[in-house]
């Protein structure tokens, strides 16, 4: 491979094509322009949101409740185990 002609990387391609980098831009947009851009992006993302059907909502709720019960049981067992260990260790 020749040392005089290195391979182009994606960063080189972006720089050649004129794409702006985050810190390399010469002029910073005004506060209001940045707020307007943020609001436009939020509205665009909210248009992508779909409401779950009733059955999906019930299924998701069931999954969350089962997960909570499992985590509560795990924490209870660990708490009781640590408590018994401390009683054994320090004696009461």
Buried (B, 14 or more C-beta within 10 A) or exposed (E): EEEEEEEEEEEEEEBEEEEEEEEEEEEEEEEEEEEEEEEEEEEEEEEEEEEEEEEEEEEEEEEEEEEEEEEEEEEEEEEEEEEEEEEEEEEE
